[in-house]
Amino acid sequence: MALVGDVFKGWGPGILIGVGAAVAAPAVLPAAGAIVRPLAKALIVGCMAAANAASEVFAEAKEQVSDLVAEAKAEQAGKTPRSSGSSTSRSMHS
């Protein structure tokens, strides 16, 4: 999950300032509130969707890497006994 944090690193202050300005705008400019609030809401929804999509991508990548590691371990475990057994049989036949 650190990768997700790295992807969005540096976005925090800019997004927080934008959201803060959007929330404060209705108090400062009441007429702008009707326009800014839906835009801020859309921005937040978009960020949440992007974070969910990134999380799904990283989960899939993690699963694929885990599968590869398991396959490599199984292959290594399968080769180790055969290679020692076959070298013994070769030396006995020589």
C-alpha positions as semicolon CSV with decimal commas, in nm:
position;residue;x (nm);y (nm);z (nm)
1;M;0,000;0,000;0,000
2;A;0,301;0,226;0,021
3;L;0,294;0,241;-0,357
4;V;-0,050;0,399;-0,352
5;G;0,081;0,660;-0,110
6;D;0,379;0,726;-0,337
7;V;0,156;0,774;-0,640
8;F;-0,050;1,041;-0,470
9;K;0,242;1,192;-0,278
10;G;0,245;1,569;-0,310
11;W;-0,122;1,593;-0,406
12;G;-0,238;1,640;-0,048
13;P;-0,164;2,010;0,006
14;G;-0,303;2,118;-0,332
15;I;-0,621;1,917;-0,295
16;L;-0,668;2,031;0,063
17;I;-0,626;2,396;-0,036
18;G;-0,873;2,352;-0,323
19;V;-1,129;2,176;-0,106
20;G;-1,078;2,431;0,171
21;A;-1,133;2,716;-0,071
22;A;-1,443;2,544;-0,208
23;V;-1,585;2,498;0,142
24;A;-1,498;2,855;0,247
25;A;-1,624;3,014;-0,074
26;P;-1,995;3,002;0,017
27;A;-1,925;3,195;0,335
28;V;-1,719;3,454;0,147
29;L;-1,925;3,468;-0,170
30;P;-2,273;3,325;-0,115
31;A;-2,359;3,336;-0,486
32;A;-2,048;3,135;-0,573
33;G;-2,151;2,862;-0,331
34;A;-2,411;2,726;-0,568
35;I;-2,142;2,677;-0,834
36;V;-1,835;2,589;-0,627
37;R;-1,990;2,330;-0,395
38;P;-2,095;2,089;-0,675
39;L;-1,752;2,131;-0,835
40;A;-1,579;2,051;-0,507
41;K;-1,805;1,752;-0,461
42;A;-1,724;1,630;-0,812
43;L;-1,353;1,674;-0,741
44;I;-1,379;1,468;-0,423
45;V;-1,579;1,195;-0,598
46;G;-1,322;1,188;-0,878
47;C;-1,033;1,158;-0,634
48;M;-1,208;0,876;-0,451
49;A;-1,269;0,693;-0,779
50;A;-0,904;0,735;-0,881
51;A;-0,786;0,606;-0,544
52;N;-1,016;0,302;-0,571
53;A;-0,898;0,229;-0,925
54;A;-0,533;0,257;-0,820
55;S;-0,598;0,030;-0,525
56;E;-0,752;-0,233;-0,755
57;V;-0,458;-0,211;-0,996
58;F;-0,206;-0,256;-0,716
59;A;-0,405;-0,544;-0,565
60;E;-0,404;-0,723;-0,902
61;A;-0,031;-0,661;-0,943
62;K;0,035;-0,792;-0,592
63;E;-0,167;-1,106;-0,668
64;Q;0,027;-1,168;-0,989
65;V;0,361;-1,125;-0,814
66;S;0,250;-1,361;-0,537
67;D;0,151;-1,618;-0,801
68;L;0,491;-1,587;-0,968
69;V;0,671;-1,629;-0,636
70;A;0,464;-1,936;-0,554
71;E;0,537;-2,086;-0,897
72;A;0,909;-2,015;-0,861
73;K;0,915;-2,174;-0,514
74;A;0,729;-2,479;-0,642
75;E;0,966;-2,509;-0,936
76;Q;1,268;-2,472;-0,711
77;A;1,133;-2,728;-0,466
78;G;1,060;-2,968;-0,751
79;K;1,404;-2,936;-0,911
80;T;1,614;-2,965;-0,596
81;P;1,535;-3,333;-0,515
82;R;1,545;-3,440;-0,882
83;S;1,876;-3,272;-0,954
84;S;2,048;-3,435;-0,653
85;G;1,891;-3,773;-0,738
86;S;1,984;-3,755;-1,105
87;S;2,347;-3,658;-1,032
88;T;2,375;-3,955;-0,797
89;S;2,237;-4,190;-1,062
90;R;2,474;-4,047;-1,322
91;S;2,776;-4,095;-1,101
92;M;2,672;-4,456;-1,029
93;H;2,640;-4,537;-1,402
94;S;2,976;-4,384;-1,496
